Amino acid sequence: MVDLSTEYLGLKLSNPIIAGSSSLHKSVDGVKRSADSGAGAVVLKSLFEEQLALDAASLTDQASFGHAEAYEYLSKIGMSLGPREYLKLIEEAKRSCSVPVIASLNCIAPPRWAEYASQLEAAGADALEVNAAILPTNPEEDSSKIEERYLRIVEKLAETLSIPFAVKIGPYFSSLPNFCSQIARRGARGLVLFNRFYQLDIDPERLCLAPGYRFSFPEEIYLPLRWIAILSGRVGCDLAASTGVHDSQGVIKLLLAGASAVQVCSVLYLKQVQYIEKLKQGLEKWMKEHGFRSINDFRGKLRQQTAEDPEAYERLQYIKVFVGIE
Ligand SMILES: Cc1cc2nc3c(=O)[nH]c(=O)nc-3n(C[C@H](O)[C@H](O)[C@H](O)COP(=O)(O)O)c2cc1C
């Protein structure tokens, strides 16, 4: 018998496969489907502040208020209407599933993060995933200022929350190791590497913007794989992998690299959520074949920190003598 159980953010998971945040988890039925299909935990669809602001704006339009105080008042109503459904989702998901339920929050303005986060905690979320995404477009704004914006959010949440939280980020930082350890030092229990954002495309016939393909490809796993292998054991918090995990080999590779948990999303759309069971079976079979009885027997075995050849993780160029191809 092999034991798939593991720990992530201090939570006990029956297995390391987490059904990641997406619209599959915007209803209790969806959350339950992923839990019943064997996920170790489920991350809910993010609560987006932008969405709430739009709701509030439409409320103010309807009421035809031009007055600033009235706007502020109605904005608050809008904000409490939006989360109300989300809070209900957390409460019902907690009631109907036995796996940990992780709420997800995306906000723009720092004071709001703490306000919403404590509501999600009070509704019973086991943990929070902070979907933090700032797209830098201003050539005058330097990277330290942008990173400081993320870190202020983390600090505020650490002051406010009793439940653990992880920060889900994209891969575009000049010194990812430094940034990740700062996030951990300011109080995050975990990092989710990486978010795969909405892809922007261009329609050359209609000469306008268009949405790109929304699902990942299995080849995209190389990015989180390298970074988890480099960061594992070094940044002071758990690492969950996200992006490009489409099969059990992907799950195994990321655990070997040092991930505490592995999130899946696109593959659940492409192959149905029941596919989680197949991922688990593949992991279990591989563990048996290799004589591993628990996840900790092999987790992080191929991280850079303990590697005999740490330089191999840092190779970026196709130099034949090192990588065998040119
Ligand atoms: C349709 C769709 C909706 C998503 N919604 C969210 C979301 O609300 N919050 C979030 O943090 N990530 C969201 N994601 C990103 C996924 O959680 C995941 O990080 C990303 O798709 C990469 O993982 P994958 O390769 O397994 O798909 C969404 C992805 C898809 C495809």
The ligand as an SDF file (V2000), in Angstrom:
LIG
                    3D

 31 33  0  0  0  0  0  0  0  0999 V2000
  -11.2170   28.9710  -17.9140 C   0  0  0  0  0  0  0  0  0  0  0  0
  -10.1850   29.2840  -16.8690 C   0  0  0  0  0  0  0  0  0  0  0  0
  -10.5430   30.0690  -15.7720 C   0  0  0  0  0  0  0  0  0  0  0  0
   -9.5740   30.3930  -14.8080 C   0  0  0  0  0  0  0  0  0  0  0  0
   -9.9400   31.1680  -13.7320 N   0  0  0  0  0  0  0  0  0  0  0  0
   -9.0030   31.4290  -12.7690 C   0  0  0  0  0  0  0  0  0  0  0  0
   -9.3560   32.1890  -11.6100 C   0  0  0  0  0  0  0  0  0  0  0  0
  -10.4970   32.6210  -11.4270 O   0  0  0  0  0  0  0  0  0  0  0  0
   -8.3890   32.4310  -10.6900 N   0  0  0  0  0  0  0  0  0  0  0  0
   -7.0980   31.9580  -10.8260 C   0  0  0  0  0  0  0  0  0  0  0  0
   -6.2640   32.2050   -9.9510 O   0  0  0  0  0  0  0  0  0  0  0  0
   -6.7510   31.2320  -11.9170 N   0  0  0  0  0  0  0  0  0  0  0  0
   -7.6540   30.9610  -12.8750 C   0  0  0  0  0  0  0  0  0  0  0  0
   -7.2940   30.2210  -13.9680 N   0  0  0  0  0  0  0  0  0  0  0  0
   -5.9000   29.7580  -14.0870 C   0  0  0  0  0  0  0  0  0  0  0  0
   -5.7480   28.3120  -13.6010 C   0  0  0  0  0  0  0  0  0  0  0  0
   -6.0680   28.1800  -12.2380 O   0  0  0  0  0  0  0  0  0  0  0  0
   -4.3070   27.7950  -13.8280 C   0  0  0  0  0  0  0  0  0  0  0  0
   -3.4160   28.5190  -13.0060 O   0  0  0  0  0  0  0  0  0  0  0  0
   -3.8550   27.9050  -15.2660 C   0  0  0  0  0  0  0  0  0  0  0  0
   -4.8810   27.5420  -16.1620 O   0  0  0  0  0  0  0  0  0  0  0  0
   -2.6360   27.0270  -15.5200 C   0  0  0  0  0  0  0  0  0  0  0  0
   -2.8800   25.6840  -15.1520 O   0  0  0  0  0  0  0  0  0  0  0  0
   -3.2410   24.5460  -16.2440 P   0  0  0  0  0  0  0  0  0  0  0  0
   -2.0810   24.4440  -17.1610 O   0  0  0  0  0  0  0  0  0  0  0  0
   -3.4570   23.3100  -15.4220 O   0  0  0  0  0  0  0  0  0  0  0  0
   -4.4630   25.0080  -16.9400 O   0  0  0  0  0  0  0  0  0  0  0  0
   -8.2420   29.9000  -14.9460 C   0  0  0  0  0  0  0  0  0  0  0  0
   -7.9160   29.0980  -16.0510 C   0  0  0  0  0  0  0  0  0  0  0  0
   -8.8740   28.7800  -17.0010 C   0  0  0  0  0  0  0  0  0  0  0  0
   -8.4670   27.9140  -18.1720 C   0  0  0  0  0  0  0  0  0  0  0  0
  1  2  1  0
  2  3  1  0
  2 30  2  0
  3  4  2  0
  4  5  1  0
  4 28  1  0
  5  6  2  0
  6  7  1  0
  6 13  1  0
  7  8  2  0
  7  9  1  0
  9 10  1  0
 10 11  2  0
 10 12  1  0
 12 13  2  0
 13 14  1  0
 14 15  1  0
 14 28  1  0
 15 16  1  0
 16 17  1  0
 16 18  1  0
 18 19  1  0
 18 20  1  0
 20 21  1  0
 20 22  1  0
 22 23  1  0
 23 24  1  0
 24 25  2  0
 24 26  1  0
 24 27  1  0
 28 29  2  0
 29 30  1  0
 30 31  1  0
M  END
$$$$
